[in-house]
Amino acid sequence: MEQNMSNKEIILGIDLGTTTSEACIYIGKSKLKMIRNEDGDDIIASVVGFDDLDKAIVFGEEAEDTKHPIFEVKREMGKNVKLTLGDRKLSPEEVSAEILKYIKKYSEESLGEKISRAVITVPANFNIKQREATIKAGEMAGFKVERIITEPTAAALAYCLENTEKEEFVKVMIYDLGGGTFDVSVGEFNNGVLEILSGSGDNQLGGGDFDRLLCDYICDDFQKQHGIDLRDDIETRRKVLKKAKKAKETLSRRKKVLIKEGFMAVKDGNTISLDMELTRETFEDMISEKLESTREAIQKALKGAKLKADDIDMVLLVGGSTRIPLVKEIVKDEMGQKPRSDIDPDRAVSMGAAIQGAIITGACDAVIMDIVNFSFGISAVVDISGQDVPGYYSVIIPENSPMLKEFSKKYYAVRDNQEEVMLEVYQSNKKESFFAADQTLLKEYKLKGIPPAPAGKESVTVKFFYNLNGIMDVTAVIDSTGKEAKLTVSAIEASEKKTEDKPDLNTWSESAIAKDFKPTIQIAEKRIKELKGHSELERKLDAQKKAIIDEDKSLAKTLDEEINDLIFELED
């Protein structure tokens, strides 16, 4: 069921890409509208620069011509670095916020009204810090970030909307190779429900890397002929990089390209031009090693979904770099079928983000069941061949687990009369290592108050709950006393936020959509009282109340189903 959206319900879908960015809105009845800037472009380069003449921040192609433009800031998200923009030193999220401010500005001008809500996409392999940095950038830009959604999930959603009536059930692989990141996901679509089963990828692989390889090839050839390295001059290298990018795009359509420039350098008082022929075969030789690495990601995604290539009904190509013929050949060879580009590979992600916005407002009736792309756990002591080995990475949430599900493990005191334990929360770096030190430390907390007892007697249960924006709640409970500690694991320390900033969940009944979910809430509250507490049920109930307060009907509906399923399990 769908309905037309009023302008007040618009949630802007934004693909905040490494090399390009796009914005889209859902306008009802399965229709989408890409938003164009003042130049009539609906795809803008994700480049920020400072115009010294006008003393103003500029974007896109205009920024590329400034003195020190900032490219590919997305690769720096979540890192503690500073980038120079004019006379300012900015964090990556502050630079991204400038891009988002620009998108917000031209979107409002295009639509003729203020826009305050957005869904922003991220690569599937973005970790907690990177996701939180993206949320922070959106908030700095003046948006209420309603949801973070992964790029392949967004693309799959766009495909599913286009093909709802054509295919009721389909297993789909999304191969997403953009300007700076690569993701591959496997999912199922059935009667308006999109379930992501697994994912893999590389946040440091994309078309920009191919541009730089080709740029180096051109510069190396020029140096062999003329003894001049074009990379020694920043402006000249930038010119060559533009030529490389254009040549790459041409070679996706043709087998040869001429790369020409009338003036590149001066030697012995003579002007030297650039004039070279490049074949598709030569270009593909340059990038083949990088593209071959995507085969491993494909196999990992299939393994995570417990499927074989033959089980996949359709392979969907997303991202501008999938136009490269060698990409299509590799995917076809690996999957045994010709990949498809049913929707525009450059715009699919922003379209999916816009659909997610429409799901939130209730304008589009669909359900997304996404996964946790990383494993999470703690540092623990384990017994290996009779020896206590500290610093072991004990996984609590396995990779490719569903979101909005509580996972828990019980741990025992390893020393006599141990009264406290250091809880160190880690996210996997996807390394083949059993040790916590090889993973990413997210947060640590000292849990005190364990009753003195012999080693192995007292226990602590650790519970992890991962939400739709990729932020995790951690609860540690001393089993014998019931004492618990709760913390939120994120780059922006939620624990430091004031309590009064949190919504009063008791106000859920005042929401316009409250009546639709009242019966489930009443039953759940009664069951919690009978059980004298149930952490997973309580957590899901709190999440549903918040969704009701936010009038996020889609999320409230999803949680309603999960709560009823959990109540049914408890009855058994």
KOLFIZA-798977 format. One record per residue (C-alpha): residue in one letter; x negated, y, z negated. Coordinates in steps of 0.02 Angstrom, whole numbers, padded with zeros to 5 digits, always signed. Last residue first. Example, Ala and Ser with C-alpha at 12.3 -4.5 7.8 and 13.67 -1.06 7.14 Angstrom:
residues 2
s-00684-00053-00357
a-00615-00225-00390
This chain:
residues 572
d-00322-01093-01249
e-00244-00932-01311
l-00415-00849-01301
e-00427-00894-01116
f-00255-00815-01083
i-00309-00657-01175
l-00466-00651-01066
d-00365-00668-00906
n-00246-00531-00966
i-00393-00417-01004
e-00471-00450-00834
e-00308-00411-00743
d-00285-00249-00839
l-00468-00206-00810
t-00439-00212-00621
k-00279-00110-00638
a-00363+00022-00745
l-00505+00032-00618
s-00382+00061-00476
k-00273+00181-00574
d-00414+00300-00620
e-00301+00423-00709
d-00452+00481-00813
i-00350+00444-00971
i-00299+00276-00895
a-00481+00236-00853
k-00530+00281-01032
k-00394+00166-01100
q-00455+00027-00985
a-00635+00044-01043
d-00579+00040-01225
l-00480-00120-01189
k-00628-00199-01100
r-00739-00161-01249
e-00613-00225-01376
l-00588-00386-01279
e-00776-00413-01271
s-00803-00370-01454
h-00662-00473-01530
g-00596-00412-01698
k-00499-00484-01841
l-00432-00619-01723
e-00252-00572-01762
k-00292-00386-01748
i-00380-00412-01582
r-00228-00510-01520
k-00107-00371-01569
e-00215-00240-01482
a-00221-00347-01326
i-00032-00373-01323
q+00001-00187-01343
i-00128-00143-01210
t-00053-00267-01087
p+00123-00199-01111
k+00066-00015-01095
f-00020-00035-00927
d+00105+00038-00803
k+00175+00158-00935
a+00005+00244-00952
i-00002+00309-00772
a+00047+00488-00812
s-00071+00491-00960
e-00007+00534-01134
s-00022+00351-01191
w-00211+00359-01168
t-00228+00491-01304
n-00294+00366-01432
l-00451+00349-01326
d-00510+00520-01383
p-00636+00561-01246
k-00820+00576-01295
d-00892+00750-01306
e-00846+00757-01492
t-00970+00621-01526
k-01112+00732-01469
k-01229+00661-01341
e-01397+00594-01403
s-01341+00414-01393
a-01301+00442-01211
e-01485+00459-01177
i-01496+00509-00994
a-01605+00371-00924
s-01478+00244-00982
v-01457+00107-01109
t-01315+00146-01227
l-01337+00091-01407
k-01237-00003-01536
a-01297-00074-01702
e-01200-00204-01799
k-01179-00267-01976
g-01071-00422-01975
t-01160-00486-02130
s-01213-00663-02083
d-01215-00632-01894
i-01322-00476-01891
v-01245-00399-01735
a-01339-00310-01594
t-01233-00216-01466
v-01299-00149-01300
d-01199-00043-01179
m-01266-00033-01001
i-01252+00097-00864
g-01238+00040-00683
n-01096+00154-00636
l-00970+00011-00641
n-01018-00043-00818
y-01143-00170-00886
f-01105-00247-01057
f-01247-00332-01154
k-01226-00422-01321
v-01365-00473-01443
t-01320-00594-01583
v-01440-00588-01731
s-01479-00741-01838
e-01536-00783-02015
k-01596-00962-02049
g-01742-00984-01931
a-01874-00919-02051
p-01820-00930-02234
a-01706-00792-02297
p-01705-00607-02339
p-01543-00526-02276
i-01567-00431-02110
g-01538-00247-02148
k-01635-00161-02009
l-01620-00157-01820
k-01761-00056-01742
y-01714+00007-01568
e-01802+00005-01401
k-01751+00068-01231
l-01776+00039-01047
l-01939-00059-01039
t-01969-00112-00859
q-02033-00290-00833
d-02210-00361-00832
a-02229-00330-01020
a-02074-00436-01048
f-02164-00595-00995
f-02094-00739-00893
s-02159-00671-00728
e-02109-00694-00547
k-02076-00510-00523
k-01902-00441-00491
n-01947-00288-00594
s-01824-00350-00723
q-01739-00229-00841
y-01792-00231-01022
v-01715-00193-01192
e-01831-00199-01343
l-01744-00236-01508
m-01870-00222-01649
v-01815-00335-01791
e-01790-00304-01976
e-01779-00397-02142
q-01887-00549-02106
n-01891-00647-02270
d-01985-00792-02191
r-02033-00756-02012
v-01958-00802-01843
a-01782-00736-01875
y-01660-00814-01753
y-01587-00752-01588
k-01412-00777-01518
k-01369-00728-01340
s-01230-00625-01262
f-01153-00571-01097
e-01001-00459-01083
k-00919-00438-00914
l-00880-00274-00829
m-01002-00309-00687
p-01022-00482-00612
s-01192-00569-00621
n-01309-00558-00471
e-01466-00561-00581
p-01440-00642-00751
i-01380-00537-00899
i-01461-00600-01061
v-01635-00645-00995
s-01770-00677-01126
y-01933-00601-01065
y-02062-00679-01183
g-02166-00554-01283
p-02215-00675-01421
v-02265-00859-01397
d-02237-00969-01550
q-02331-01132-01516
g-02254-01305-01529
s-02265-01338-01342
i-02187-01168-01304
d-02077-01099-01442
v-02010-00929-01395
v-02028-00755-01471
a-01918-00623-01389
s-01926-00467-01281
i-01752-00423-01220
g-01645-00450-01067
f-01579-00381-00905
s-01576-00458-00731
f-01557-00343-00583
n-01423-00322-00449
v-01275-00322-00568
i-01124-00362-00462
d-00970-00280-00386
m-00787-00328-00385
i-00698-00199-00279
v-00507-00192-00273
a-00398-00112-00141
d-00242-00005-00135
c-00285+00163-00058
a-00210+00326-00121
g-00225+00268-00301
t-00343+00409-00349
i-00485+00288-00386
i-00451+00188-00228
a-00458+00349-00127
g-00630+00388-00199
q-00687+00212-00154
i-00624+00246+00022
a-00730+00404+00029
a-00883+00304-00027
g-00848+00177+00110
m-00844+00316+00241
s-01008+00386+00170
v-01087+00214+00193
a-01018+00181+00368
r-01078+00346+00442
d-01247+00304+00519
p-01201+00124+00562
d-01039+00177+00648
i-00918+00035+00619
d-00903-00134+00704
s-01091-00149+00722
r-01105-00338+00735
p-01244-00464+00713
k-01259-00606+00841
q-01262-00772+00753
g-01390-00899+00693
m-01425-00803+00533
e-01615-00790+00539
d-01633-00778+00728
k-01488-00656+00745
v-01557-00548+00603
i-01731-00547+00680
e-01665-00506+00854
k-01552-00367+00790
v-01698-00287+00699
l-01807-00305+00854
p-01679-00205+00954
i-01696-00050+00841
r-01518+00013+00814
t-01527-00060+00638
s-01633+00093+00592
g-01477+00202+00587
g-01401+00110+00440
v-01276-00033+00437
l-01271-00198+00530
l-01130-00319+00484
v-01157-00507+00489
m-00996-00606+00506
d-00922-00772+00454
i-01064-00823+00338
d-01059-01006+00288
d-01181-01057+00426
a-01316-00948+00346
k-01302-01050+00187
l-01215-01000+00026
k-01249-01002-00160
a-01223-00812-00165
g-01396-00788-00242
k-01469-00909-00115
l-01393-00810+00029
a-01461-00647-00043
k-01634-00724-00064
q-01631-00789+00113
i-01589-00618+00183
a-01720-00535+00072
e-01853-00656+00136
r-01806-00615+00316
t-01825-00430+00277
s-02014-00453+00264
e-02019-00486+00452
l-01966-00305+00477
k-02122-00239+00391
e-02237-00355+00489
s-02149-00316+00653
i-02169-00127+00638
m-02323-00097+00743
d-02293-00243+00862
e-02119-00172+00891
f-02194-00009+00949
t-02309-00096+01072
e-02165-00199+01143
r-02053-00046+01158
t-02185+00032+01270
l-02276+00196+01243
e-02343+00313+01376
m-02457+00456+01325
d-02480+00640+01361
l-02531+00758+01221
s-02612+00919+01279
i-02785+00990+01249
t-02820+01175+01274
n-03000+01218+01314
g-03116+01331+01215
d-03235+01190+01175
k-03088+01093+01103
v-02916+01166+01064
a-02771+01062+01000
m-02594+01001+01031
f-02524+01107+01173
g-02414+01044+01314
e-02333+00902+01216
k-02285+00736+01294
i-02233+00565+01232
l-02167+00464+01379
v-02054+00319+01331
k-02037+00140+01387
k-01916-00005+01359
r-01762+00105+01338
r-01617+00122+01216
s-01699+00084+01047
l-01859+00152+01124
t-01779+00325+01132
e-01750+00327+00944
k-01931+00281+00909
a-01991+00414+01031
k-01889+00547+00942
k-01962+00495+00774
a-02138+00494+00843
k-02119+00666+00921
k-02058+00734+00755
l-02207+00653+00669
v-02324+00733+00797
k-02256+00906+00754
r-02276+00872+00568
r-02454+00817+00600
t-02486+00982+00689
e-02414+01083+00546
i-02516+00990+00416
d-02681+01004+00510
d-02805+00862+00481
r-02677+00737+00545
l-02714+00785+00726
d-02884+00701+00712
i-02992+00767+00854
g-03124+00663+00946
h-03034+00684+01112
q-02988+00511+01176
k-03012+00407+01018
q-02934+00546+00912
f-02780+00554+01024
d-02756+00365+01009
d-02773+00372+00819
c-02650+00518+00810
i-02520+00427+00916
y-02539+00267+00813
d-02530+00366+00650
c-02366+00446+00706
l-02299+00275+00755
l-02335+00207+00582
r-02260+00365+00505
d-02099+00350+00604
f-02085+00165+00557
d-02097+00212+00373
g-01961+00342+00397
g-01850+00207+00473
g-01843+00113+00309
l-01932+00015+00174
q-01977+00073-00001
n-01816+00032-00094
d-01828-00150-00039
g-01684-00273-00036
s-01577-00404-00119
g-01394-00435-00156
s-01267-00561-00216
l-01083-00605-00227
i-00994-00440-00192
e-00806-00464-00204
l-00692-00357-00096
v-00508-00381-00134
g-00379-00312-00012
n-00314-00481+00045
n-00481-00572+00044
f-00653-00500+00074
e-00806-00598+00018
g-00981-00529-00007
v-01165-00547+00033
s-01284-00402+00018
v-01442-00345+00107
d-01523-00180+00063
f-01663-00077+00141
t-01714+00100+00095
g-01795+00252+00177
g-01710+00297+00340
g-01580+00160+00333
l-01582-00029+00348
d-01421-00106+00282
y-01388-00289+00323
i-01214-00326+00256
m-01170-00511+00252
v-00985-00555+00262
k-00876-00700+00207
v-00702-00667+00278
f-00522-00688+00226
e-00373-00591+00292
e-00456-00543+00455
k-00372-00430+00583
e-00250-00341+00468
t-00380-00278+00347
n-00509-00246+00483
e-00543-00059+00472
l-00523-00056+00283
c-00637-00207+00267
y-00773-00125+00370
a-00772+00031+00263
l-00776-00076+00106
a-00924-00174+00173
a-01016-00011+00203
a-00980+00049+00027
t-01040-00117-00045
p-01198-00104+00061
e-01229+00073-00006
t-01201+00039-00191
i-01063+00136-00279
i-01085+00268-00414
r-00915+00326-00473
e-00816+00477-00525
v-00962+00598-00521
k-00883+00759-00581
f-00969+00876-00463
g-01051+01044-00496
a-01219+01014-00413
m-01301+00981-00581
e-01169+00846-00610
g-01214+00762-00446
a-01400+00768-00487
k-01365+00691-00658
i-01267+00549-00579
t-01412+00517-00460
a-01538+00521-00603
e-01427+00396-00695
r-01433+00279-00546
q-01622+00296-00532
k-01648+00263-00717
i-01532+00112-00715
n-01617+00032-00565
f-01580+00063-00381
n-01585-00104-00291
a-01411-00088-00216
p-01461+00079-00140
v-01357+00225-00205
t-01191+00301-00153
i-01103+00452-00226
v-00917+00464-00265
a-00865+00644-00290
r-00748+00760-00383
s-00749+00951-00395
i-00696+01010-00223
k-00634+01188-00202
e-00530+01234-00051
g-00535+01278+00134
l-00579+01104+00196
s-00730+01156+00299
e-00787+01290+00177
e-00768+01169+00032
s-00867+01037+00126
y-00999+01167+00172
k-01026+01213-00010
k-01018+01037-00083
i-01145+00972+00043
y-01260+01119+00000
k-01239+01087-00185
l-01277+00902-00153
i-01440+00947-00066
e-01486+01063-00210
a-01441+00926-00335
s-01563+00810-00245
v-01701+00937-00283
e-01647+00943-00466
e-01640+00752-00471
p-01818+00743-00404
s-01879+00862-00542
l-01917+01040-00492
k-02069+01154-00501
r-02022+01326-00436
d-02121+01456-00336
g-02055+01395-00169
l-01998+01216-00197
t-02138+01113-00275
l-02095+00939-00338
k-02119+00877-00516
v-02132+00696-00570
n-02058+00586-00707
k-01978+00461-00589
g-01792+00418-00585
m-01772+00477-00407
e-01937+00491-00313
r-01885+00386-00163
k-01730+00494-00146
v-01840+00647-00122
e-01873+00587+00056
f-01942+00753+00120
i-01978+00915+00028
p-02028+01057+00143
h-02189+01153+00113
k-02205+01296+00239
t-02031+01294+00315
d-01990+01217+00484
e-01916+01057+00412
a-01800+01164+00305
e-01709+01229+00459
e-01689+01051+00519
g-01596+01005+00360
f-01587+01128+00217
v-01633+01302+00160
i-01670+01377-00011
a-01683+01567-00005
k-01815+01701-00020
d-01760+01770+00150
l-01937+01781+00220
d-02013+01643+00111
d-01880+01518+00166
f-01894+01376+00041
g-01868+01196+00098
v-01755+01046+00068
v-01741+00896+00183
s-01606+00764+00180
a-01570+00791+00367
i-01386+00823+00397
i-01257+00711+00480
d-01084+00787+00507
d-01153+00927+00615
g-01043+01071+00674
d-01172+01204+00636
e-01076+01266+00484
n-01072+01091+00412
r-00958+00949+00466
i-00858+00834+00352
m-00817+00660+00417
k-00631+00621+00408
l-00558+00452+00367
k-00393+00371+00408
s-00327+00212+00328
k-00154+00288+00305
g-00220+00436+00207
i-00347+00576+00225
y-00499+00490+00150
i-00646+00608+00142
c-00824+00601+00209
a-00995+00673+00172
e-01162+00632+00253
s-01347+00631+00209
t-01504+00597+00310
t-01684+00543+00274
t-01672+00462+00103
g-01482+00463+00098
l-01354+00540-00018
d-01202+00457+00062
i-01063+00561-00012
g-00877+00521-00027
l-00781+00675-00083
i-00635+00641-00197
i-00478+00727-00137
e-00329+00721-00255
k-00300+00908-00253
n-00293+00904-00064
s-00141+00792-00069
m-00171+00616-00013
n-00057+00517+00099
q-00006+00350+00029
e-00063+00173+00044
m+00000+00000+00000
